[in-house]
């Protein structure tokens, strides 16, 4: 089995571009959810809190 985190792969994946993609991919949906949750009454307080905790633990 080949080593997936060798020097060539590490330099290919640990870049500014990949960091920006991850921040946008995870951060923007979390901000949208938090904004909707905190500004509207679309969800109950308990379910909104649980959703925010799950997103916070993931992020």
Secondary structure, DSSP 4 states (H G I P E B T S, - for coil): ---TTSHHHHHHHSSHHHHHHHIIIIIIHHHHHHHHHHHS-SS-HHHHHHHHHHHHHH-
